[in-house]
Amino acid sequence: LEEIALHPDDPVSVPFRMMLAGGLIMATVGISAAVWRSFHAVAYERVVAALVIAGLAAAASSMAGVALVILIDVVLFATLVVEHRRIEGGSEP
């Protein structure tokens, strides 16, 4: 993220994209394990998010770094919303 913060309009090089995707995928897998342990539910949304993040990182060769980070943030936020509604049932009145 430091490289992206220093040069937000530049495309992110392959090593930095792979490090970003690898870290996010490892965090997503860890959270999926925690969801399983807490709720005995498979976090399918997290698996899809990991695949989408990997695809974004692979396809973002000419995309500005800040745009890549924003897209990944949108994917993770949407994942969180869908997962929460499915596993915890949303908010109750």
C-alpha positions in Angstrom: 0.0 0.0 0.0 2.9 2.3 0.6 3.9 2.2 -3.1 0.3 3.0 -4.1 0.1 5.9 -1.6 3.4 7.3 -2.9 2.3 7.0 -6.6 -1.5 6.8 -6.7 -1.9 7.5 -10.4 0.8 5.0 -11.6 0.0 1.4 -12.5 1.0 -1.0 -9.7 3.9 -3.3 -10.8 3.4 -7.1 -10.8 5.3 -7.9 -7.5 3.3 -5.3 -5.6 0.0 -6.5 -7.0 0.9 -10.1 -6.1 1.8 -9.0 -2.5 -1.4 -7.0 -2.2 -3.5 -9.9 -3.5 -1.6 -12.5 -1.4 -2.1 -10.6 1.8 -5.7 -9.9 1.2 -6.4 -13.6 0.2 -4.6 -14.8 3.3 -6.7 -12.5 5.5 -9.8 -13.6 3.7 -9.0 -17.3 4.3 -8.3 -16.5 8.0 -11.6 -14.7 8.4 -13.4 -17.7 6.7 -11.8 -20.0 9.2 -13.0 -17.7 12.1 -16.5 -17.7 10.6 -16.5 -21.5 10.5 -15.3 -21.7 14.0 -17.8 -19.2 15.3 -20.9 -20.0 13.3 -20.3 -23.4 11.8 -21.1 -21.8 8.4 -19.0 -21.7 5.3 -18.2 -18.2 4.2 -18.8 -18.7 0.4 -18.8 -14.9 0.0 -15.2 -14.8 1.2 -14.1 -17.5 -1.3 -15.7 -15.5 -4.1 -14.1 -12.3 -2.8 -10.7 -14.0 -2.8 -11.1 -15.1 -6.4 -12.3 -11.6 -7.5 -9.3 -10.0 -5.7 -6.9 -12.4 -7.4 -8.6 -11.6 -10.8 -8.4 -7.8 -10.2 -4.7 -8.1 -9.2 -3.9 -10.1 -12.3 -5.9 -7.8 -14.7 -4.9 -4.4 -13.2 -1.7 -4.0 -15.3 -2.7 -0.6 -16.6 -5.0 0.5 -13.8 -4.0 3.3 -11.5 -3.1 2.1 -8.0 -5.7 4.1 -6.2 -8.4 2.7 -8.6 -7.3 -0.8 -7.8 -7.5 -0.2 -4.0 -10.9 1.4 -4.3 -12.2 -1.6 -6.3 -10.8 -4.1 -3.8 -12.4 -2.0 -1.0 -15.8 -2.2 -2.7 -15.4 -5.9 -3.2 -14.6 -6.4 0.5 -17.4 -4.2 1.7 -20.0 -5.9 -0.5 -18.7 -9.3 0.7 -19.1 -8.1 4.3 -22.7 -6.9 3.8 -23.8 -10.1 2.0 -22.1 -12.4 4.4 -23.5 -10.6 7.4 -27.1 -10.8 6.1 -26.7 -14.5 5.3 -24.9 -15.7 8.4 -26.3 -13.5 11.1 -29.6 -12.7 9.5 -29.3 -9.0 9.4 -30.6 -6.7 12.1 -33.6 -7.5 14.1 -36.2 -5.0 15.3 
